[in-house]
């Protein structure tokens, strides 16, 4: 089995396993106690904090360990907003942030705050100018991921941090996907990360708050971790997390070159092997191990099952999963195809032979799914007529499949009117038009859903 979902959780690094087992015997006691066992535990915790701070790029007294990366985000956003409540009640986030950031923004908004969601390009990147335009006199905090978790696009954090610093606004950086590859550049104010993203044990998050940032938390105070992470410290897990971070950093330069070559092979080969595929994300400014593509006329969940049966564990940002019937918020913000989406995220050490095996299996898996769904043959069109496609009650990718079947039956210049009530159609039909060289005219209300108008150009 080939595990290609490291962006969700990387396999436990061998160094993390060794450190975890070794520290179980020494790090079980209360580090706040003065007896021998407590002092040993405190030494381990302090050493981990110093090493973690060095890796992150902050002072040891600026770094605390939280029960998860999500908790680090929630605490960081809440603490910065509460600490600067006198400055205003305005928050800035990018449209492609991790759900933990967006959920924090929703809570803030429901409590009376205002949130600006900065748009991104089709590659998933923000611009410093967009953040500058979003800043207001009452802005309390801005948030920006260091790199996107679904498509791997690296964000201009240093430039955005400079814009925010000029305006006197702190910037919180979610560095979960990138910190294993190197420190986050720029004058950021708050940083969060999660150990299971770089091969550490799950259940350990990092929260760095630089000196001078106004930071306050509501609710009961706790004497541990500077009052920013309540509860008894999981010292063995913390030690393992920092040990693995140092280990992957030591390997990062060489491994980044190798994984980038492998993902570049996928980016180049997939469009040649599989018809009607859109590779998404920035081709250059991206993390080394992530490549994402979307396939027309494919149910994302079914494709993942086909690949799983072929021995490949991948993930999907497709709208077609059992847990949701709405498109991925990242792909939606980018304005790219969401159906049949596959994210390949390679863990360090992935052999090149596994990539070759994946590329051999992918065309058959996609073809099998398309055949099951009755998808049209690639790039065929003929006939005349003007048609209405009733896809009400049908889920992604059926509305697009029905559109593709009839587009050749209308004359050049003719229009197809697709009726659909699946939210994914709002994204996938325009994306299909761009991929197939047809004109997306727009949408309008229709009984039971929306009508999407497509004009045939060729």
C-alpha positions in Angstrom: 0.0 0.0 0.0 1.3 3.5 -0.9 0.4 6.2 1.6 0.0 9.5 -0.3 -1.8 11.6 2.3 1.0 13.2 4.3 -0.7 16.6 4.2 -3.4 15.2 6.5 -1.1 13.2 8.8 2.5 12.2 8.1 3.7 8.8 9.3 5.5 8.8 12.6 9.1 9.7 12.1 11.6 7.0 13.5 13.2 9.7 15.7 9.8 10.6 17.1 9.2 7.0 18.0 12.6 6.7 19.7 12.2 10.0 21.6 8.6 9.0 22.7 9.7 5.7 24.1 12.8 7.1 25.9 10.9 10.0 27.5 8.1 7.8 28.8 10.4 6.7 31.6 11.6 10.2 32.5 8.8 12.6 31.6 5.7 11.2 33.4 5.9 13.4 36.6 4.5 16.9 37.2 7.1 19.4 35.9 5.9 22.0 38.4 7.1 19.9 41.4 10.5 20.3 43.1 11.2 16.7 43.8 13.6 14.7 41.7 11.0 13.2 39.3 9.4 16.6 38.7 12.8 18.2 38.0 13.6 15.5 35.4 10.3 16.2 33.7 10.9 20.0 33.8 14.3 19.5 32.2 12.8 17.5 29.4 10.0 20.1 28.8 12.4 23.1 29.0 14.8 21.4 26.5 11.9 20.7 24.1 10.7 24.3 24.4 14.2 25.7 23.6 14.6 23.3 20.6 11.1 24.1 19.4 11.6 27.8 19.7 14.8 27.6 17.7 13.0 25.7 14.9 10.1 28.1 14.8 12.2 31.2 15.1 11.1 32.7 18.4 12.2 32.9 22.0 11.6 30.0 24.3 9.3 32.1 26.5 7.2 32.9 23.5 6.4 29.3 22.7 3.8 27.0 24.4 2.6 23.5 23.6 -1.1 22.9 23.1 -3.2 19.7 22.9 -3.5 20.1 19.1 -2.8 22.3 16.1 -6.5 23.2 16.0 -6.5 24.3 19.6 -3.4 26.4 18.9 -5.3 28.2 16.1 -8.4 28.7 18.2 -6.4 30.0 21.2 -4.2 32.2 19.0 -7.1 33.8 17.2 -9.1 34.3 20.3 -6.2 35.6 22.4 -5.1 38.1 19.8 -8.6 39.4 19.2 -9.4 39.7 22.9 -6.1 41.4 23.6 -6.8 44.0 20.9 -10.5 44.4 21.5 -10.0 48.2 22.2 -8.4 48.5 18.7 -11.4 47.2 17.0 -13.6 44.3 16.0 -12.4 43.6 12.5 -10.7 40.4 11.4 -9.0 39.6 8.1 -8.6 36.0 6.8 -7.9 34.6 3.4 -10.6 32.7 1.6 -8.5 29.5 1.6 -7.5 29.2 5.3 -7.8 25.9 7.1 -11.2 25.3 8.6 -9.9 25.9 12.1 -9.2 29.5 11.2 -12.5 29.9 9.3 -14.4 28.4 12.2 -12.7 30.9 14.6 -13.8 33.7 12.2 -17.4 32.5 12.2 -17.5 32.5 16.0 -16.1 36.0 16.1 -18.6 37.1 13.5 -21.5 35.6 15.4 -20.4 37.5 18.5 -20.7 40.8 16.6 -17.3 41.1 14.9 -16.8 41.8 11.2 -14.7 39.6 9.0 -13.1 40.3 5.6 -12.3 37.2 3.5 -9.5 38.1 1.1 -9.9 36.4 -2.4 -7.3 34.4 -4.1 -6.1 33.8 -7.6 -6.8 30.6 -9.6 -3.5 29.3 -8.2 -4.7 29.8 -4.6 -2.5 32.7 -3.7 -3.3 36.0 -2.1 -1.5 39.3 -2.8 -0.1 41.8 -0.3 -2.1 44.5 -2.1 -5.3 42.6 -1.3 -4.4 42.5 2.4 -3.5 46.2 2.3 -6.9 47.0 0.8 -8.6 44.9 3.5 -7.0 46.7 6.4 -9.2 49.2 8.3 -8.6 51.5 11.3 -10.5 49.0 13.5 -8.7 45.9 12.3 -7.6 43.8 15.3 -5.9 40.8 13.6 -5.0 39.4 10.2 -4.5 35.7 9.5 -2.7 34.0 6.6 -1.6 30.4 6.1 2.0 29.8 5.2 1.0 27.2 2.6 -2.3 25.8 1.5 -3.3 22.4 2.8 -5.2 21.3 -0.3 -3.2 22.5 -3.3 0.2 23.3 -1.7 0.4 26.9 -2.8 2.9 28.9 -0.8 1.6 32.3 0.4 3.6 35.6 0.4 3.7 35.7 4.2 6.8 38.0 4.6 5.2 40.6 2.3 1.8 40.5 4.0 3.5 40.6 7.4 5.3 43.8 6.3 2.0 45.3 5.2 0.3 44.4 8.5 3.3 45.7 10.5 3.2 49.0 8.8 -0.5 49.3 9.8 0.2 48.2 13.4 -1.9 45.0 13.0 -0.6 41.6 14.2 -0.4 38.7 11.7 -1.3 35.2 12.8 0.3 32.5 10.5 -1.0 29.0 10.4 2.3 27.2 9.5 1.0 23.6 9.9 1.9 22.6 6.4 5.2 24.3 6.0 7.1 24.4 9.3 8.6 20.9 8.7 10.3 22.3 5.6 11.7 25.4 7.3 11.0 28.5 9.4 8.4 31.0 8.3 10.0 34.2 7.0 8.8 37.6 7.9 7.8 39.7 10.9 4.8 37.6 12.0 3.2 38.1 15.4 1.5 34.8 16.2 2.3 31.3 14.7 0.6 28.0 15.0 1.6 24.5 13.9 0.7 20.8 14.5 3.1 18.0 15.1 1.3 15.3 13.2 1.9 17.2 9.9 5.7 16.7 10.1 5.8 13.2 11.5 5.4 13.9 15.2 2.8 12.3 17.3 -0.8 13.6 17.1 -2.1 15.7 20.0 0.7 18.3 20.1 0.3 21.8 18.8 2.7 24.8 18.8 1.6 28.3 19.6 4.1 31.1 19.4 3.2 34.7 20.5 5.9 37.2 20.1 6.7 39.7 22.8 4.8 43.0 22.4 1.7 41.4 21.0 -1.4 42.2 23.0 -2.7 38.8 23.9 -5.4 37.8 26.4 -7.7 34.8 26.9 -11.2 34.7 28.3 -12.3 32.0 30.7 -10.6 30.3 33.6 -6.9 30.9 34.0 -4.4 28.0 34.2 -0.9 28.1 35.7 0.5 25.9 33.0 2.0 26.9 29.6 1.8 30.6 30.5 -1.9 30.3 31.0 -2.4 29.6 27.2 -2.8 25.9 27.3 -4.8 24.4 30.2 -4.1 21.0 31.5 -1.2 18.7 32.4 1.6 18.7 29.8 2.0 15.6 27.7 5.8 15.7 28.0 6.7 12.5 26.2 4.6 13.6 23.2 6.1 17.1 23.3 9.6 15.7 23.4 8.8 13.4 20.5 7.2 16.2 18.5 10.2 18.5 18.8 12.7 15.7 18.2 11.0 14.8 14.9 10.8 18.4 13.9 14.5 18.8 14.2 15.0 15.5 12.4 12.9 16.4 9.4 14.5 19.9 9.2 17.9 18.2 9.0 16.6 16.2 6.0 14.5 18.9 4.5 16.8 20.4 1.9 17.7 17.2 0.2 14.3 15.6 0.5 12.5 18.8 -0.8 14.5 18.5 -4.1 13.6 14.8 -4.5 9.9 15.2 -3.7 9.6 18.2 -5.9 10.9 16.1 -8.8 8.4 13.4 -8.1 5.4 15.8 -7.8 6.5 17.5 -11.0 6.5 14.2 -12.7 2.8 13.8 -11.7 1.9 17.3 -12.7 3.4 16.8 -16.2 2.2 13.2 -16.8 -1.4 13.2 -15.5 -2.8 15.5 -18.3 -1.2 13.3 -20.9 -2.5 10.1 -19.3 -6.0 11.1 -18.4 -8.2 13.2 -20.7 -10.1 16.3 -19.3 -7.9 16.9 -16.2 -7.1 20.2 -14.6 -3.9 20.4 -12.4 -4.5 23.1 -9.8 -2.3 25.1 -7.5 0.8 27.2 -8.3 3.2 25.3 -10.5 6.3 27.0 -8.9 5.5 28.5 -5.5 4.3 25.3 -3.9 5.3 22.8 -1.2 7.6 20.0 -2.5 5.3 17.1 -1.7 1.8 18.2 -2.8 0.2 18.0 -6.2 -3.6 18.3 -6.8 -5.7 17.7 -9.9 -9.4 17.4 -10.8 -11.0 15.1 -13.3 -14.1 15.9 -15.3 -17.1 13.5 -15.1 -15.8 11.8 -12.0 -17.3 11.2 -8.6 -14.4 12.1 -6.2 -15.4 9.6 -3.5 -15.7 6.7 -6.0 -12.4 7.6 -7.5 -10.7 7.5 -4.1 -12.2 4.0 -3.5 -10.9 2.8 -6.9 -7.4 4.1 -6.1 -7.6 2.6 -2.6 -8.4 -0.8 -4.2 -5.3 -0.3 -6.4 -3.1 0.3 -3.3 -3.0 4.1 -3.1 -4.2 6.2 -0.1 -4.9 9.7 -1.4 -7.4 12.4 -0.3 -9.8 14.7 -2.1 -11.2 18.2 -1.9 -14.0 17.2 -4.2 -17.6 18.1 -3.4 -18.6 14.5 -3.9 -17.9 12.8 -0.6 -20.1 11.1 1.9 -19.6 13.9 4.4 -20.5 16.9 2.4 -22.4 17.9 -0.8 -20.8 21.3 -1.1 -17.6 22.0 -2.9 -14.3 22.4 -1.1 -14.0 26.0 0.1 -10.5 26.1 -1.2 -11.3 24.9 -4.8 -14.4 27.1 -4.8 -12.4 30.2 -3.8 -9.9 29.4 -6.6 -12.6 29.0 -9.1 -11.3 25.7 -10.4 -12.9 22.4 -11.1 -13.9 20.6 -7.9 -15.3 17.3 -9.2 -13.1 14.2 -9.2 -10.5 16.0 -7.2 -7.4 14.1 -6.0 -4.7 15.4 -3.7 -1.4 13.5 -3.7 0.8 14.5 -0.7 4.0 12.5 -0.4 5.6 11.7 2.9 9.4 11.9 3.1 11.1 8.8 1.8 8.5 8.0 -0.9 10.2 5.8 -3.5 10.1 6.9 -7.1 8.8 3.5 -8.1 5.6 4.2 -6.2 5.0 7.2 -8.4 5.4 5.2 -11.5 3.0 2.6 -10.2 0.5 5.3 -9.4 0.7 6.8 -12.8 0.1 3.4 -14.3 -3.0 2.8 -12.2 -4.6 6.2 -12.4 -5.9 6.1 -16.1 -7.7 2.8 -15.5 -9.2 4.0 -12.2 -10.6 7.2 -13.8 -11.9 5.4 -16.9 -13.7 2.9 -14.6 -15.5 5.6 -12.7 -16.4 7.5 -15.9 -17.8 4.3 -17.3 -19.9 3.7 -14.2 -21.3 7.2 -14.4 -22.0 7.1 -18.2 -19.7 9.9 -19.0 -19.3 11.0 -22.6 -16.3 10.0 -24.6 -13.5 12.6 -24.5 -13.7 15.5 -26.9 -16.6 14.4 -29.1 -19.4 16.6 -30.4 -21.9 16.4 -33.2 -25.5 17.3 -34.1 -27.8 20.3 -33.9 -30.6 21.6 -31.6 -31.3 23.7 -28.6 -31.8 21.8 -25.4 -32.7 22.1 -21.7 -31.0 19.7 -19.4 -33.0 18.8 -16.3 -30.5 17.7 -13.6 -32.6 18.7 -10.6 -32.1 16.3 -7.8 -28.8 14.9 -9.3 -25.5 15.3 -7.5 -22.0 16.2 -8.7 -20.8 15.2 -11.3 -24.0 14.2 -13.0 -25.1 17.8 -14.1 -21.8 18.3 -15.9 -21.9 14.8 -17.5 -25.4 15.6 -18.8 -24.2 18.9 -20.2 -21.3 17.3 -21.9 -23.6 14.7 -23.5 -25.8 17.3 -25.2 -23.5 20.2 -26.0 -22.8 18.7 -29.4 -26.5 18.5 -30.2 -26.9 22.3 -30.4 -25.6 24.4 -33.2 -22.5 26.7 -32.7 -23.9 29.8 -31.0 -26.7 27.8 -29.5 -27.4 27.6 -25.8 -27.8 24.8 -23.3 -29.8 25.5 -20.2 -28.8 23.3 -17.3 -31.2 23.0 -14.4 -29.5 21.9 -11.2 -29.9 22.2 -7.4 -26.5 20.9 -6.4 -24.3 23.7 -5.1 -21.3 22.2 -6.8 -22.8 23.0 -10.2 -22.2 26.7 -9.6 -18.5 26.0 -9.6 -18.1 23.0 -11.9 -20.1 24.2 -14.9 -18.1 27.4 -15.4 -14.9 25.3 -14.9 -16.1 22.8 -17.5 -16.7 25.6 -20.0 -13.2 27.0 -19.5 -11.7 23.5 -20.0 -13.7 22.7 -23.1 -13.6 26.1 -24.8 -17.3 26.9 -24.4 -18.9 30.1 -23.1 -20.4 30.3 -19.7 -23.2 32.8 -20.0 -24.3 32.9 -16.4 -26.9 31.6 -14.0 -30.4 32.6 -13.1 -33.1 31.5 -10.6 -35.2 28.5 -11.7 -38.0 26.6 -10.1 -36.4 24.1 -7.7 -32.8 25.3 -8.2 -30.7 27.4 -10.6 -30.4 27.5 -14.4 -26.9 27.6 -15.8 -26.6 28.9 -19.3 -23.8 27.6 -21.6 -23.3 28.8 -25.2 -21.5 26.4 -27.7 -18.5 28.1 -29.3 -17.1 25.1 -31.3 
